[in-house]
Amino acid sequence: DECIQGDDNLQSMIVGTVMRKIKSRTWKKQRYFKLQEDCMTIWYKSKKAGNAHSTFSVNDVETVREGHQSEVLLSIADEFPPDRCFTLVFRGRRGNLDLVADSADEAQSWIKGMKKLIENLENMGESEKLDQWICEWFKKADKNNDGRMNFPEIRVLLKMMNVDMNEHHAHRLFMTADKSQTGTLEDDEFVLFYKMLTQREDVLRVFQDYSGDGQKLSLRDLEEFLRDEQLEEVDGVQQLAMELIQRYEPSDTAKMLKAMSIDGFLMYLASAEGSIFHPRQQSLYQDMTQPLNHYFISSSHNTYLMEDQLRGHSSVEGYIRALKRGCRCVEVDCWDGPNGEPIVYHGHTFTSKILFKDVVIALRNYAFKVSEYPVILSTENHCGVEQQRVMAQHLNTILGDKLLKSTLDGKIPVSFPSPEELKGKILLKGKKIGGLEESLNGPVEPEDSLTGEVSDEDEAFIQFNSRSFPQKSKQRLSKELSDCVVYCKSVHFSSFKHSRIHSKFYEISSFTESKARKHLREAGAEFVHHNARQLTRVYPSGLRTDSSNFNPQEMWNTGTQIVALNFQTAGVEMDLNDGLFSQNGRCGYVLKPDFMRMSERSFDPEVPINREGYRPLSLCIQVISGQQLPKVNIKESSVVDPFVRVEIHGVPLDQAKQETRYIDNNGFNPVWYDTLRFTIHAPELALVRFVVEDYDKASRNDFVGQYSLPFSCIQQGYRHIHLLSKDGTSIPPASLFVHVRITNLV
């Protein structure tokens, strides 16, 4: 295989290595690991078991961490030196694989080799990825490993790939692809078979509509398509057509003729430029110099939990995962721990405990890996004064100048600094003695440390569990910890009116979802106003012991910036969070619409029609076809009966969903041509979610894949939607092909 030539690391991985797989201090077992010839699959088995083995694809590995960089490996640090240890981190919610090699050299071989393989994958073009995907299937189905496939093997493969195909038709394609006429397909013949099988009639139809001679798109044909269908800007359309031919046309002859073949056309439509998400809005495109409270901020609740709130496992990995997903506000619940060290866990429950210090170290290491914009550390502090001092000490010594310790210019501010000005800074949110003004004007008298309120979160907890826990009404605060709080002082909320008159901009209140809903119903416009001046945090109800989430859209409609979700729980709520924050370089900050930032404008999410500048839009989506939808049911015999649901999430008036019909037994290339229409009254706040499900008349439909994006990021025309799994990770090459039109209603 050309990928391993001259690479000693990959060659030794192909030979294979015995390493210890570590799950805990006591679970350490030897496993034989090797890289398969395809340079894509890692195979491993235990030394003694019969022939049972496991495999995973290099595609699934996100990064390699060297040394003791996971909780499991830190727990055995005294037993194995760091230069023999490494961790494979997987995409999505799959657990890490912690390994110890027999020597530092062997560990280095695997670390360098894996990094090389991951890098190769990242540099692969779309067509190489597809060929490689086809070859992976070929290997799965070539049961006797002879590198050839007869027709019965091909039939089994088609089932695996979710194709329920007419036998006669499949056989005809098989004969055509069998160029060597051996009654079997070798790998390059199989690629040909696969490409004939996946011929896109739907794309061919569009191609022929615009092609003058039915064979190719001339430069002028392509310009016309880009202008009339894709609604690209008229001025740059000739230049764009030239660039697309250069970038996507595989045939040199066509390139010389300044033309595009059907293959080039399909490559363009399957690329990022042909996707439904506007590439310009995927990069950092918003003004980042507005005050912090003018942005929606990607926020996590109970960040330390990996599962549910009652018995879940607490872990520093929770923080690393959230930060890697672009989260910019994480939460710690701190309690007095043994040996004078504060601990983090979900109080009064059976969740496991971690050290506050370790959380701060993870913050230092991971806070700014995917975004340089500020991170807010939201503290629920149940510690006594002594351990609060220890907390302050850890924050100062571990974070150093990353911790924001005073206002930016040392003067008394009247509004928030911007994300731009706070780049690389960690802001502590918590209780504070006195205000910013006093702390800038000189020392605070120590007896003030007796005050400090019970936060709403404690209150919700006390009401929920008041049978068993005495109510603490006042908590003493340590001056050291109080001094670490600058722009985010947690306060108790009385009313919007009280806040308007008395509150300082840096005072932040937290509501449970039910309190927030009450305010939203009773005073929507005031809620929006309040958030134009102050920060608000909304978090899931204490009754959600399964760590389920509420719908964040409802809260974004009020301009609430910090809508805290359980990142560890997959579902529509996290899909929407990922959707909103997939724009603007995934930096975790999204600028609120201007009518939510102006104190002189009024906006009530319940009555969007009343706002100045109200312009409703009509959204028309033709769902044309699906490609290679993954199998949901593992049962050999079953093939998907797919249908598509399009959901609009926005102000209450915009909430809507519509479905296509379902197609019997075809997950491979179902065709719908069904048109769905929506009216959107507050487009600036709307998100669109595409869901594919497997229709089942007897029981609940199974989830197949989804994709969510902001309405404002949609590209019109013929577009592909690249579907994501439940975990929000990609499932190539599963996609939908749609046509989108947005028009003014008025």
C-alpha positions in Angstrom: 0.0 0.0 0.0 1.5 3.3 -1.0 0.5 4.9 2.3 3.1 2.9 4.3 6.1 2.9 2.0 9.1 4.4 3.7 7.2 5.0 6.9 8.7 2.9 9.7 5.9 3.8 12.2 3.1 2.6 9.9 5.1 -0.5 9.0 5.5 -1.5 12.6 1.8 -0.8 13.2 0.9 -3.2 10.4 3.1 -5.9 12.1 1.2 -5.2 15.3 1.9 -4.6 18.9 0.8 -6.0 22.3 -0.3 -3.1 24.5 -2.2 -2.8 27.8 -5.7 -1.4 27.5 -6.5 0.5 30.7 -10.0 1.1 32.0 -9.3 1.8 35.7 -6.6 1.4 38.3 -7.6 -2.3 38.5 -8.7 -3.1 35.0 -5.5 -3.4 32.8 -5.6 -6.1 30.1 -3.2 -7.0 27.3 -4.6 -6.7 23.8 -2.9 -7.3 20.4 -3.4 -4.2 18.2 -2.5 -3.8 14.5 -3.2 -1.6 11.6 -4.9 -3.3 8.7 -3.5 -3.2 5.1 -6.1 -0.6 4.1 -4.4 1.9 6.5 -7.9 2.8 7.6 -8.8 0.2 10.2 -7.3 -0.7 13.6 -7.9 -4.4 14.5 -7.5 -5.7 18.1 -8.2 -8.8 20.1 -7.3 -10.3 23.5 -4.4 -12.7 23.5 -6.2 -15.7 24.8 -9.8 -15.5 23.4 -10.6 -17.6 20.3 -11.3 -15.6 17.2 -13.4 -12.7 18.7 -11.8 -9.4 17.7 -12.9 -5.7 17.4 -12.1 -3.0 14.9 -12.5 0.7 14.6 -11.8 3.1 11.8 -9.1 5.8 11.9 -11.9 8.1 10.7 -13.5 7.8 14.1 -10.4 9.0 16.0 -10.3 12.8 16.6 -6.9 13.1 18.3 -4.1 11.3 20.0 -3.0 12.6 23.4 0.5 11.7 24.6 1.5 10.8 28.2 -0.8 10.9 31.2 -3.5 13.1 29.6 -6.7 11.3 30.7 -8.1 10.7 34.1 -7.6 6.9 33.8 -3.9 7.3 32.9 -3.4 9.9 35.6 -4.8 7.4 38.1 -2.0 4.9 37.2 0.8 7.5 36.7 2.8 5.9 39.5 2.8 2.6 37.7 3.6 3.4 34.1 5.9 6.3 32.9 4.2 9.0 30.7 6.4 8.1 27.7 4.8 4.7 27.4 1.2 6.0 27.7 -1.2 7.5 25.2 -4.9 8.1 24.7 -7.0 7.8 21.5 -9.9 10.3 21.7 -13.0 9.4 19.5 -15.5 11.7 17.9 -18.9 12.1 19.4 -19.8 10.6 22.8 -17.7 7.4 22.5 -15.3 6.9 25.4 -11.5 7.2 25.1 -9.2 4.3 24.6 -6.3 4.5 27.1 -3.2 2.4 26.1 0.2 1.6 27.6 2.9 0.3 25.3 5.8 -1.9 26.5 8.4 0.7 25.6 8.6 4.4 24.9 9.6 3.6 21.3 6.6 1.5 20.6 4.3 4.2 22.1 6.0 6.8 19.8 5.5 4.5 16.8 1.7 4.4 17.5 1.5 8.1 18.4 3.3 9.3 15.3 1.7 6.7 13.1 -1.9 7.6 14.2 -1.2 11.3 13.8 0.1 10.7 10.3 -3.0 8.7 9.4 -5.4 11.3 10.8 -3.5 14.0 8.9 -3.7 12.0 5.6 -7.5 11.7 6.1 -7.9 15.4 6.7 -6.1 16.2 3.5 -8.1 13.9 1.4 -10.3 15.3 -1.4 -14.0 14.4 -1.8 -13.5 11.9 -4.6 -10.7 10.1 -2.8 -12.9 9.9 0.3 -15.7 8.4 -1.7 -13.3 5.8 -3.4 -11.9 4.9 0.0 -15.5 4.5 1.5 -16.4 2.2 -1.4 -13.2 0.1 -0.8 -14.1 -0.2 2.9 -17.4 -1.7 2.0 -15.7 -4.0 -0.5 -13.5 -5.4 2.3 -16.5 -5.8 4.6 -18.3 -8.0 2.1 -15.4 -9.9 0.6 -16.1 -12.8 3.1 -13.4 -15.1 1.9 -10.8 -12.4 1.4 -9.8 -13.3 -2.1 -10.1 -9.8 -3.4 -12.9 -10.7 -5.7 -16.7 -10.7 -5.3 -19.2 -13.0 -7.0 -22.8 -12.1 -7.5 -24.2 -13.6 -4.3 -21.5 -11.7 -2.3 -22.6 -8.5 -4.1 -26.2 -9.2 -3.1 -25.2 -9.4 0.5 -23.2 -6.2 0.2 -26.1 -4.3 -1.3 -28.3 -5.3 1.7 -25.5 -4.1 4.1 -25.4 -0.8 2.1 -29.2 -0.3 2.5 -30.0 -1.1 -1.1 -33.0 -3.2 -1.8 -32.5 -3.7 -5.5 -34.3 -5.5 -8.2 -32.2 -8.7 -8.8 -32.4 -8.4 -12.6 -31.2 -4.8 -12.6 -28.4 -5.5 -10.2 -27.3 -8.5 -12.3 -27.3 -6.4 -15.5 -25.0 -3.8 -13.8 -22.8 -6.6 -12.5 -22.3 -8.0 -16.0 -21.5 -4.6 -17.4 -18.9 -3.9 -14.7 -17.3 -7.3 -15.0 -14.9 -6.1 -17.8 -12.6 -9.1 -17.4 -15.6 -11.4 -17.8 -14.5 -13.7 -14.9 -17.9 -13.8 -13.2 -16.4 -11.8 -10.3 -15.6 -8.2 -9.7 -12.1 -7.1 -8.6 -11.7 -3.9 -6.7 -11.5 -1.5 -9.6 -14.4 -3.2 -11.3 -16.4 -2.9 -8.1 -15.7 0.8 -8.0 -17.2 1.0 -11.5 -20.2 -1.1 -10.5 -20.7 1.1 -7.5 -20.6 4.3 -9.6 -23.1 2.9 -12.1 -25.3 1.9 -9.2 -25.2 5.4 -7.7 -25.8 7.3 -10.9 -27.7 10.3 -10.0 -30.7 10.6 -12.3 -31.9 13.6 -10.2 -28.7 15.6 -10.8 -28.5 14.5 -14.5 -32.0 16.0 -14.9 -30.8 19.4 -13.7 -27.6 19.1 -15.8 -29.6 18.4 -18.9 -32.0 21.3 -18.3 -29.1 23.7 -18.5 -26.8 22.0 -20.9 -27.0 23.2 -24.5 -25.9 19.9 -26.1 -26.9 17.5 -23.3 -23.2 16.5 -22.9 -21.6 19.3 -21.0 -22.2 22.7 -19.5 -20.4 25.4 -21.5 -19.1 28.4 -19.5 -22.3 30.3 -20.4 -24.6 27.4 -19.4 -22.9 27.2 -16.0 -23.1 31.0 -15.5 -26.8 30.8 -16.3 -27.3 28.0 -13.8 -25.3 29.8 -11.0 -27.2 33.1 -11.7 -30.8 31.7 -12.1 -30.8 28.7 -9.8 -28.1 29.2 -7.2 -28.8 33.0 -7.0 -25.1 33.8 -6.9 -24.2 37.5 -7.2 -24.5 38.6 -10.8 -21.2 40.6 -10.9 -18.9 37.7 -9.9 -20.7 34.9 -11.7 -18.3 34.5 -14.7 -15.3 34.5 -12.4 -17.1 31.9 -10.1 -17.9 29.6 -13.1 -14.3 29.6 -14.1 -13.1 28.8 -10.6 -15.7 26.0 -10.2 -14.5 24.3 -13.4 -10.9 24.6 -12.3 -11.7 23.2 -8.8 -14.2 20.4 -9.6 -13.9 19.3 -13.2 -11.9 16.0 -13.4 -11.6 15.9 -17.2 -8.7 17.9 -18.6 -10.4 18.1 -22.0 -13.4 19.7 -20.5 -11.2 22.1 -18.5 -9.5 23.2 -21.8 -12.9 23.8 -23.4 -13.9 25.9 -20.2 -16.8 23.4 -19.8 -18.1 21.2 -17.0 -19.1 17.5 -17.4 -21.7 15.7 -15.4 -18.9 14.4 -13.1 -17.6 17.9 -12.4 -21.2 19.1 -11.8 -21.8 16.4 -9.3 -18.5 17.1 -7.6 -19.4 20.8 -7.3 -22.9 20.0 -5.9 -21.4 17.6 -3.3 -18.8 20.1 -2.2 -18.9 22.7 0.6 -19.8 25.3 -2.1 -22.8 23.2 -3.1 -23.9 22.6 0.4 -26.9 24.3 2.0 -24.7 26.2 4.5 -23.2 29.4 3.1 -19.4 28.9 3.4 -18.9 32.6 4.1 -20.9 32.3 7.2 -19.1 29.2 8.4 -16.0 31.4 9.0 -15.8 34.2 11.5 -17.9 36.9 9.8 -19.6 38.8 12.6 -18.6 42.0 14.4 -16.9 40.9 17.6 -16.5 44.3 19.1 -20.0 44.7 20.6 -20.6 44.4 24.4 -20.5 40.8 25.6 -24.2 40.7 26.5 -25.1 41.4 22.8 -24.2 37.8 21.9 -25.7 34.4 22.3 -23.1 32.3 24.2 -22.7 28.5 23.8 -23.2 27.3 27.4 -23.1 24.0 29.2 -24.9 22.9 32.4 -23.4 20.4 34.9 -20.4 20.2 32.7 -18.7 17.7 34.9 -21.4 15.0 34.3 -21.0 12.4 31.7 -24.4 10.8 32.2 -27.4 11.6 34.5 -27.6 13.8 37.5 -28.3 11.2 40.2 -25.7 8.5 39.7 -23.7 9.9 36.8 -20.0 9.7 36.5 -18.2 13.1 37.1 -15.2 13.7 34.9 -12.8 16.3 33.7 -13.5 14.9 30.2 -16.9 16.6 30.4 -15.1 20.0 30.3 -12.7 19.0 27.6 -15.5 17.7 25.4 -17.7 20.8 25.9 -14.8 23.2 25.2 -13.9 21.3 22.1 -17.4 21.7 20.9 -17.0 25.5 21.1 -18.8 25.8 24.5 -17.8 29.2 26.2 -19.6 28.9 29.5 -18.9 25.9 31.7 -20.2 25.2 35.2 -18.7 23.9 38.5 -20.6 22.9 41.7 -18.0 23.1 44.4 -18.2 21.5 47.9 -15.7 21.2 50.8 -13.6 18.1 50.1 -11.1 16.1 52.2 -7.5 17.3 52.8 -8.6 20.9 52.4 -9.1 20.4 48.6 -12.5 21.6 47.2 -14.3 19.0 45.1 -16.8 19.2 42.2 -19.9 17.0 41.9 -23.7 17.2 41.9 -24.4 17.9 45.6 -26.4 15.5 47.8 -26.5 12.8 45.0 -24.4 9.7 44.2 -22.5 11.2 41.3 -18.7 10.7 41.6 -16.4 13.5 42.6 -13.5 15.3 41.0 -11.0 17.9 42.3 -11.7 21.5 41.6 -8.0 21.9 40.8 -8.2 19.4 38.0 -11.1 21.2 36.4 -9.0 24.5 36.5 -6.1 22.6 34.9 -8.3 21.3 32.1 -9.6 24.9 31.6 -6.1 26.2 31.3 -5.2 23.5 28.7 -8.4 23.4 26.6 -10.2 26.8 27.0 -8.8 28.4 23.8 -8.1 25.4 21.5 -11.1 26.0 19.2 -12.0 29.6 20.0 -9.9 32.5 21.3 -13.0 34.3 22.7 -13.6 34.4 26.5 -14.8 31.5 28.6 -17.1 32.1 31.6 -16.6 29.8 34.6 -20.0 29.7 36.3 -19.6 28.6 40.0 -22.1 27.2 42.3 -20.2 27.6 45.5 -21.0 25.5 48.6 -17.6 25.7 50.2 -16.7 27.2 53.5 -14.4 30.3 53.7 -11.3 28.2 54.1 -11.7 26.2 50.9 -13.0 29.2 49.0 -9.5 30.6 49.7 -8.0 27.5 48.2 -10.3 27.9 45.1 -9.0 31.4 44.7 -5.5 30.2 45.0 -5.9 27.5 42.3 -7.6 30.0 40.0 -4.7 32.5 40.4 -1.8 30.1 40.3 -3.0 27.7 37.6 -4.7 30.2 35.2 -2.2 33.1 35.8 -2.9 36.0 33.5 -5.6 34.1 31.7 -7.9 34.8 34.7 -9.5 38.3 34.4 -8.7 40.0 37.7 -9.8 43.6 37.2 -11.7 45.8 34.7 -9.8 46.1 31.4 -8.7 49.7 31.9 -8.9 49.8 35.6 -11.7 52.4 35.4 -15.3 52.0 36.5 -17.1 50.8 33.3 -20.7 51.4 32.3 -21.1 48.5 30.0 -19.5 45.2 29.1 -16.2 44.9 27.2 -16.5 43.0 23.9 -15.5 39.4 23.1 -12.7 40.9 21.0 -11.3 42.8 24.0 -11.6 39.7 26.3 -9.8 37.3 23.9 -7.9 34.6 25.8 -9.5 35.5 29.2 -11.4 33.4 31.7 -14.1 35.2 33.6 -15.4 33.9 36.9 -19.1 34.1 37.5 -20.1 34.0 41.2 -21.1 35.9 44.3 -19.2 39.1 45.1 -18.9 41.3 48.2 -20.0 44.8 47.2 -19.8 46.0 43.6 -17.1 46.8 41.0 -17.1 50.4 42.1 -16.0 49.7 45.6 -13.4 47.2 44.7 -11.8 49.8 42.3 -12.1 52.5 44.9 -10.2 50.8 47.6 -10.3 47.8 50.0 -13.6 46.4 51.1 -14.1 46.0 54.9 -13.7 42.3 55.8 -16.9 42.1 57.8 -18.8 42.3 54.5 -17.7 38.7 54.0 -20.7 37.7 56.1 -23.2 38.4 53.4 -23.8 36.6 50.1 -27.1 35.2 49.0 -28.3 31.8 48.2 -28.5 31.5 44.5 -31.6 30.5 42.6 -30.0 27.2 41.7 -29.6 26.4 45.4 -33.1 27.6 46.1 -34.5 25.3 43.4 -32.6 22.5 45.0 -33.7 23.3 48.5 -37.4 23.4 47.5 -36.9 20.1 45.7 -35.2 18.4 48.6 -36.2 20.5 51.6 -37.4 17.4 53.5 -33.8 16.3 54.0 -31.6 19.4 54.1 -31.7 22.3 56.4 -31.9 25.6 54.6 -28.8 27.7 54.6 -29.9 31.3 54.1 -26.6 33.2 54.2 -23.2 32.0 53.1 -19.9 33.6 54.1 -17.7 34.6 51.2 -13.9 34.8 51.2 -12.5 38.1 50.0 -10.0 36.3 47.9 -12.6 34.4 45.8 -14.9 37.5 45.7 -12.0 39.5 44.2 -11.8 37.1 41.3 -15.3 38.0 40.2 -15.3 41.1 37.9 -17.9 41.4 35.2 -20.3 38.5 36.3 -21.6 39.0 39.8 -24.4 36.5 40.5 -27.4 38.2 42.1 -30.9 37.3 43.1 -33.6 38.5 40.6 -36.6 40.5 42.0 -38.3 42.0 38.9 -37.5 43.6 35.5 -38.6 46.9 37.0 -36.3 46.6 40.0 -33.4 45.7 37.6 -34.1 48.6 35.4 -33.9 51.0 38.3 -31.3 49.5 40.5 -29.2 46.9 38.7 -25.6 47.3 37.5 -24.8 45.9 34.1 -22.4 43.3 35.5 -25.1 41.7 37.7 -26.3 38.4 36.3 -29.3 36.4 37.4 -30.0 32.7 36.7 -33.5 31.3 36.1 -34.7 27.7 35.9 -36.4 27.1 32.6 -39.9 27.3 34.3 -39.2 30.7 35.8 -37.9 31.9 32.5 -41.0 30.7 30.7 -43.2 32.5 33.3 -41.3 35.8 32.6 -41.5 35.2 28.9 -45.2 34.8 29.0 -45.9 37.7 31.3 -43.4 40.2 30.0 -41.7 39.1 26.8 -40.7 42.6 25.6 -39.3 43.6 29.0 -37.3 40.3 29.1 -35.7 41.2 25.8 -35.0 44.8 27.0 -33.4 43.4 30.2 -31.1 41.3 28.1 -30.1 44.2 26.0 -28.3 45.6 29.1 -27.5 42.6 31.3 -26.6 39.0 31.1 -29.1 36.2 32.0 -28.5 32.5 32.4 -31.2 29.9 32.1 -30.7 26.3 33.1 -32.6 23.0 33.1 -35.1 22.3 35.9 -33.8 20.3 38.9 -36.5 17.7 38.1 -34.7 16.6 35.0 -32.7 14.0 36.8 -32.1 12.2 33.5 -30.1 15.2 32.3 -32.6 15.8 29.5 -32.7 19.3 28.0 -35.4 22.0 27.4 -35.7 23.6 24.0 -33.1 26.4 23.9 -34.9 28.3 21.1 -37.6 29.5 23.5 -34.9 31.2 25.6 -32.9 32.6 22.7 -36.2 34.3 21.6 -36.0 36.5 24.7 -32.3 37.4 24.0 -31.1 35.3 26.9 -27.3 34.9 26.3 -26.4 31.9 28.5 -28.8 29.1 27.7 -27.1 26.2 29.6 -27.7 22.7 28.2 -26.5 19.3 29.2 -24.0 18.8 26.4 -23.7 15.1 27.4 -27.3 14.4 26.3 -27.9 14.0 22.5 -31.2 15.1 21.0 -33.1 17.9 19.2 -32.0 20.5 21.8 -28.3 19.9 21.3 -28.9 19.7 17.5 -30.3 23.2 17.7 -27.4 24.4 19.9 -24.9 22.9 17.4 -26.9 24.5 14.6 -26.9 28.0 16.0 -23.2 27.9 16.9 -22.0 26.2 13.7 -21.8 29.7 12.1 -19.2 32.4 12.8 -16.2 30.1 12.9 -17.8 27.9 15.6 -16.3 30.4 18.1 -19.1 30.0 20.6 -20.5 33.6 20.2 -23.3 34.6 17.8 -24.3 38.3 17.5 -28.0 38.8 18.5 -30.3 40.4 15.9 -30.1 44.3 16.1 -33.7 44.6 17.3 -32.6 42.7 20.5 -29.6 44.9 21.1 -31.2 48.3 21.0 -32.7 49.7 24.2 -34.9 52.1 22.1 -36.5 49.3 20.0 -39.2 47.1 21.3 -39.5 43.4 20.4 -42.0 40.9 21.9 -41.3 37.3 20.6 -44.9 36.5 21.1 -46.0 39.2 18.7 -43.2 39.6 16.0 -45.6 41.4 13.7 -45.5 44.5 15.8 -41.8 45.2 15.4 -40.3 48.0 13.4 -38.8 46.5 10.2 -41.1 43.5 10.2 -40.6 41.5 6.9 -42.0 38.0 6.7 -40.4 35.6 4.3 -41.7 32.5 2.5 -39.4 29.4 2.5 -40.1 26.7 -0.1 -38.1 23.5 0.1 -38.3 20.8 -2.5 -37.0 17.6 -1.0 -35.6 15.8 -4.1 -33.7 12.7 -3.0 -31.5 11.0 -0.4 -28.1 9.3 -0.8 -26.8 6.3 1.1 -28.7 6.8 4.3 -27.2 4.6 7.1 -29.0 1.5 8.3 -30.7 1.9 11.6 -31.8 -1.6 12.2 -29.0 -4.1 12.6 -31.2 -7.0 11.5 -29.8 -8.4 8.3 -33.1 -8.4 6.4 -34.3 -4.8 7.1 -33.8 -1.8 4.8 -34.9 1.7 5.7 -38.3 3.2 4.7 -37.2 6.8 4.8 -39.1 10.1 5.0 -37.9 13.6 5.6 -39.3 16.1 8.2 -38.4 19.8 8.0 -38.8 21.6 11.2 -38.7 25.4 11.8 -37.6 26.5 15.2 -38.1 30.2 16.0 -40.6 32.6 17.6 -43.9 30.7 18.6 -45.6 31.9 15.4 -42.8 30.3 13.3 -42.7 26.9 15.0 -43.8 24.4 12.3 -43.0 21.0 10.8 -43.9 19.2 7.6 -43.0 15.8 6.2 -42.5 14.1 2.9 -44.2 10.7 2.2 -42.1 7.7 3.0 -40.4 5.5 0.4 -40.6 1.7 0.7 -37.4 -0.2 1.2 -34.8 2.3 -0.1 -32.2 4.0 2.0 -29.7 3.9 -0.8 -31.2 6.5 -3.3 -34.8 7.3 -2.3 -36.5 10.0 -4.5 -39.3 12.2 -3.3 -39.7 15.4 -5.2 -42.0 16.6 -2.4 -42.4 20.4 -1.8 -42.8 21.8 1.7 -43.7 25.5 2.3 -43.3 27.7 5.4 -43.9 31.3 6.4 -41.2 32.8 8.6 -42.1 36.0 10.6 -38.7 36.4 12.5 -36.2 35.0 10.1 -33.2 36.4 12.1 -34.1 34.1 15.0 -35.2 31.0 13.1 -33.3 27.7 12.8 -34.2 25.0 10.2 -33.8 21.3 11.1 -33.9 18.5 8.5 -34.6 15.0 10.0 -34.6 11.7 8.3 -36.5 8.9 10.0 -37.3 5.3 9.2 -41.1 5.0 8.9 -42.6 2.3 11.1 -46.4 2.0 11.3 -46.3 -0.3 14.3 -43.9 1.6 16.6 -41.9 4.8 16.9 -40.0 5.8 13.8 -36.2 5.3 14.1 -33.9 8.3 13.8 -31.6 8.0 10.7 -29.8 11.4 10.6 -30.3 15.2 10.9 -28.9 18.6 10.0 -29.7 21.9 11.7 -28.6 25.4 10.6 -29.6 29.0 11.1 -32.1 30.2 8.5 -29.8 33.2 7.8 -27.0 30.9 6.7 -29.0 29.0 4.0 -27.8 29.1 0.4 -30.6 28.9 -2.2 -30.9 26.7 -5.2 -29.9 23.1 -5.7 -28.0 22.0 -2.5 -26.8 19.0 -0.7 -27.4 18.5 3.1 -24.7 16.4 4.7 -26.4 14.5 7.5 -25.1 14.1 11.0 -25.6 11.2 13.5 -27.4 11.5 16.9 -24.1 12.6 18.4 -23.7 15.5 15.9 -20.8 13.8 14.1 -20.8 13.3 10.4 -22.0 10.1 8.7 -20.4 10.3 5.2 -21.6 10.0 2.5 -25.2 10.2 3.8 -26.9 13.3 2.3 -30.2 14.9 1.1 -30.5 16.8 -2.2 -32.9 19.7 -2.1 -34.0 22.8 -3.9 -34.5 25.9 -1.8 -36.2 29.2 -2.6 -36.8 32.1 -0.2 -39.1 35.0 -1.3 -40.6 38.1 0.3 -44.2 37.7 1.3 -45.1 41.3 1.3 
